[in-house]
């Protein structure tokens, strides 16, 4: 049997899945990513470092905060720029805002409708307007954080090397507290709902990776494996993570030790679960290798991000800080947790402040091989079903990884520079 | 009767589609009037038309996208270009300038072009990303039969009203004088220059602007680089 699922729906971007099955044996599984490459790593070459994050945030509208901060932090690393505690706090808040809005879209708009046997959030809105209205309110709270600190909801403006170009006033901080307190009960209600969904059971025996730090880190840290003692710093990411091209895809596929691995909410909850906020602790599950639980892990993180935002805002008295640093030549690395997993950026800057080399590894590039493995290993469990059922189940399996195709097609390795 | 609508993704970051979902409660009002028969990011079932209105997010960067766009045009009465990618080509337009200077493994960068290079566009919603309020305004105009009008003033107009300091007076680069307003000078309000993401407004005096930059001793190569960050400036 040959099965080609074209234009998978309810994921970010365009992807096909091509399968070949001979007498119950899975011969071929290919995630065919056909979105056009956008060559970001080469467009950035020759540009002044101060233009980098405005460009890289356009890799992805949904995780523009992550790309923006990953660029800035890598450049700071390369030019040896230190930032204040206040800057770290404001960046954490931006990250929490992005997680709230991105996780909400994926868990509630992309995944939940199938569990509730509807075709999508629009159909759901005609059946249960309150549910959709509450989801939109939670999403709006995430956007409010990004707007207050970053200047607008999509493609933030106030972030810069060394800190911020604009600071939120007291009124907007107070407003954020009110908004977040208002949506906290709604988010807890959602978490309760997600804790009771009927998730498929499936054990995918592949390693998990995420950043670790003192807190439940989303902004920065070092990468850690769940199954092995492997820990690696940002400056080692190119040595550890090997990206490969596949003939059928415009996105790259990443492996560690020639093996697929998973990044994202489930690995983070598995590795850092004990650092989550008190109100989500009752929902944290024992270490699991079931990718279907990634949706649930996202909603756990969503509530955690509301808690942590309120926590940071409580003691926040924002003071205007002038950014001072001396540009210099160097190579800089960064790693940050984007909603879909760890995001790595690297830049080389010359003495004139011009970018001469760039490398970006996105979460989806890391998850594509493990998505193929998941499909391959899951297929025997569902082979007895009707074709339409198989397609549905495979789609929800792939969707559970929250692939972001815009992100994954940002690349192309360039020779000769 | 609801408007039958379709959303098409070409090459983009999907930030403009996110801004549709970012409408909050207003999205529910929009849904009372617009039925999204195609919106693959959030719909399981997606129609190929016929539509009353289609929204194109992204620029055209391969033959498949060109075909998709042309099919979208024939299937719909109204076609709307969403954001800088669709209206002007987007930041990925930068890859048009790569082929001479860099060698690319196996692939050659194809030219990136805006939607209007291939099909008739009825409405442009400018900006990177497009502005949610303009999206709602367009829907309301269509609903009530009013004419949708583009802003005919530059970003400077709103910037001055917002009491921002003028960057050009301070000899810093800014494209406010030639760029279409309507963004409430959001970049300037956050102490960033205007980079022209909404394109040149109709009565812009480009010649005088370029003279101004020259008199302020900006180098031609820097002007070229700064002004071609987003598409839409005819450089």
Interface residues (C-beta under 8 A of the other chain):
Chain A: X7 X9 X10 X11 X12 X13 X14 X34 X35 X36 X37 X38 X39 X40 X42 X43 X45 X47 X51 X54 X55 X58 X59 X60 X61 X62 X64 X101 X105 X109 X110 X113 X114 X119 X120 X121 X122 X125 X129 X132 X133 X136 X137 X139 X140 X143 X151 X152 X153 X154 X155 X157 X158 X165 X166 X245 X406 X412 X413 X414 X415 X416 X417
Chain B: X9 X11 X12 X13 X14 X15 X16 X17 X18 X19 X21 X22 X24 X25 X27 X28 X31 X35 X36 X39 X40 X41 X42 X43 X44 X45 X46 X61 X62 X64 X65 X90 X91 X92 X94 X95 X98 X102 X103 X104 X105 X106 X107 X109 X110 X128 X129 X186 X187 X189 X190 X191 X192 X195 X225 X229
